[in-house]
Amino acid sequence: MSDVAADGHIVIVGAGQAGTLTAEALRSGGFSGAITLLGDEPHGPYHRPPLSKAWLAGEVGDAQLMLRAPEMLAKKGITLRTGVQVEAMDRTSATLRLAGGETLAYTGLVLATGATPRRLPLDGGDAPNVLPLRSKDDASAIAAALARCAEQALPVVVIGGGFIGLEVAATARKKGLAVTVLEAAPRLLGRVLSPGLSAWYAALHRSHGVQLVLDARIDRIDTSDGLASAVVMADGTRHACGLVVLGVGVSANDGLAAAAGLACERGIIVDACGRTADPRIVAAGDCTARRLDDGSLLRLESVQNATEQAKSAAAALLGQPRPFTATPWFWSDQYNKKLQMAGLSAGADAWAVRGDMDSGASFSVYHYRGGRLIAVDSVNAAKDHLQARKLLDAGVSPTPAQASDSRFDLGSLLAA
């Protein structure tokens, strides 16, 4: 063990993917002490990715959404407490103060506090049908609003052309609703996709009837009877709505850590093992910013990051360093297209396309910087995606000519 006694008490703040998997990794790693998992929502642990897609579309129910049943956690000796707000932590006394005045002592602490959707400081932005999507309750509110829009033939406006916004837009179109997406940047998914793939996704959404407004400048949200009725642009254009969905990003929930004196910058700063500067405290998931070897910070918001950091954080508390260094990967489902991303394409200066991007049936975009492969984005090409992760993990870089030639066996480079 590290500074955490084998028979101590580890408290985990946050009962999402990262927190729940950290608890399980502690048990499977041999920790025999008490584990308390604190969740601020009334629900037990659940999967978030389906909220904007299959769950919102009504294709899966609550049972499939469940990550771990409370009784399963109990069998592993993990105490789950839901609806608990942690107000402060005292690192000197190693205690947490909960809402209502209760004090909870710990010998090891895991911060898996997640992130909070950003709001926009707009007049009318606090109307009850202006909704973010992060939690199950958020998704339930959006589902009810979509049903109201369907009943009253009201359009939907999505603010933000990122993954959440576009996934909700696709789901709303599948329900037959009129949808407008307002994106402040000059292209969709501009922070994560190449210009060519951004344009491809814009064409995809337009082909399904979505109205896209790029370089969007919003002035206010007009209301009627207390509900948002139109999003008004700076030039006076009005987009009528029965629902406004906010997809403008999230902020890491690092306030608890910062107030206790832990280093935070765009998230709780951790190393590759999930360790903070306090040997008794680790962090995992969307609340973190990982310090890289070159001193820069990397924030990843993904299931893979939450899962792998959970394992690393648990190992760190057990005194078994397990750096998380694997290639990051992500995915997004929109209409009948599955985008799978491996690596980080920021800074790419050259691209190669494998497959038929024009037909859109199945293709991959290979991103290069300085002649080296740094990322691969695959659409309906699962084999390409899995192979890309192997290539990137191994540091093997096919040439652009090899990547674009579908007859060339990229796997042969790994074998070599």
Rosetta blueprint (number, residue, H / E / L):
1 M L
2 S L
3 D L
4 V L
5 A L
6 A L
7 D L
8 G L
9 H E
10 I E
11 V E
12 I E
13 V E
14 G L
15 A L
16 G L
17 Q H
18 A H
19 G H
20 T H
21 L H
22 T H
23 A H
24 E H
25 A H
26 L H
27 R H
28 S H
29 G L
30 G L
31 F L
32 S L
33 G L
34 A E
35 I E
36 T E
37 L E
38 L E
39 G L
40 D L
41 E L
42 P L
43 H L
44 G L
45 P L
46 Y E
47 H L
48 R L
49 P H
50 P H
51 L H
52 S H
53 K L
54 A L
55 W L
56 L L
57 A L
58 G L
59 E L
60 V L
61 G L
62 D H
63 A H
64 Q H
65 L H
66 M E
67 L L
68 R L
69 A L
70 P H
71 E H
72 M H
73 L H
74 A H
75 K H
76 K L
77 G L
78 I E
79 T E
80 L E
81 R E
82 T L
83 G L
84 V L
85 Q L
86 V E
87 E E
88 A E
89 M E
90 D E
91 R L
92 T L
93 S L
94 A L
95 T E
96 L E
97 R E
98 L E
99 A L
100 G L
101 G L
102 E L
103 T E
104 L E
105 A E
106 Y L
107 T L
108 G E
109 L E
110 V E
111 L E
112 A L
113 T L
114 G L
115 A E
116 T E
117 P E
118 R L
119 R L
120 L L
121 P L
122 L L
123 D L
124 G L
125 G L
126 D L
127 A L
128 P L
129 N L
130 V E
131 L E
132 P E
133 L L
134 R L
135 S L
136 K H
137 D H
138 D H
139 A H
140 S H
141 A H
142 I H
143 A H
144 A H
145 A H
146 L H
147 A H
148 R H
149 C H
150 A H
151 E H
152 Q H
153 A L
154 L L
155 P L
156 V E
157 V E
158 V E
159 I E
160 G L
161 G L
162 G L
163 F H
164 I H
165 G H
166 L H
167 E H
168 V H
169 A H
170 A H
171 T H
172 A H
173 R H
174 K H
175 K L
176 G L
177 L L
178 A L
179 V E
180 T E
181 V E
182 L E
183 E L
184 A L
185 A L
186 P L
187 R L
188 L L
189 L L
190 G L
191 R L
192 V L
193 L L
194 S L
195 P H
196 G H
197 L H
198 S H
199 A H
200 W H
201 Y H
202 A H
203 A H
204 L H
205 H H
206 R H
207 S H
208 H L
209 G L
210 V L
211 Q E
212 L E
213 V E
214 L L
215 D L
216 A L
217 R L
218 I E
219 D E
220 R E
221 I E
222 D E
223 T E
224 S E
225 D L
226 G L
227 L E
228 A E
229 S E
230 A E
231 V E
232 V E
233 M E
234 A L
235 D L
236 G L
237 T L
238 R E
239 H E
240 A E
241 C L
242 G L
243 L E
244 V E
245 V E
246 L E
247 G L
248 V L
249 G L
250 V E
251 S E
252 A E
253 N L
254 D L
255 G H
256 L H
257 A H
258 A H
259 A H
260 A L
261 G L
262 L L
263 A L
264 C E
265 E L
266 R L
267 G L
268 I E
269 I E
270 V E
271 D L
272 A L
273 C L
274 G L
275 R E
276 T L
277 A L
278 D L
279 P L
280 R L
281 I E
282 V E
283 A E
284 A L
285 G L
286 D L
287 C L
288 T E
289 A E
290 R E
291 R E
292 L L
293 D L
294 D L
295 G L
296 S L
297 L E
298 L E
299 R L
300 L L
301 E L
302 S L
303 V H
304 Q H
305 N H
306 A H
307 T H
308 E H
309 Q H
310 A H
311 K H
312 S H
313 A H
314 A H
315 A H
316 A H
317 L H
318 L L
319 G L
320 Q L
321 P L
322 R L
323 P L
324 F L
325 T L
326 A L
327 T L
328 P L
329 W E
330 F E
331 W E
332 S E
333 D E
334 Q E
335 Y L
336 N L
337 K E
338 K E
339 L E
340 Q E
341 M E
342 A E
343 G E
344 L L
345 S L
346 A L
347 G L
348 A L
349 D L
350 A E
351 W E
352 A E
353 V E
354 R E
355 G E
356 D L
357 M L
358 D L
359 S L
360 G L
361 A L
362 S L
363 F E
364 S E
365 V E
366 Y E
367 H E
368 Y E
369 R E
370 G L
371 G L
372 R E
373 L E
374 I E
375 A E
376 V E
377 D E
378 S E
379 V E
380 N L
381 A L
382 A H
383 K H
384 D H
385 H H
386 L H
387 Q H
388 A H
389 R H
390 K H
391 L H
392 L H
393 D H
394 A H
395 G L
396 V L
397 S L
398 P L
399 T L
400 P H
401 A H
402 Q H
403 A H
404 S H
405 D L
406 S L
407 R L
408 F L
409 D L
410 L L
411 G H
412 S H
413 L H
414 L H
415 A H
416 A L
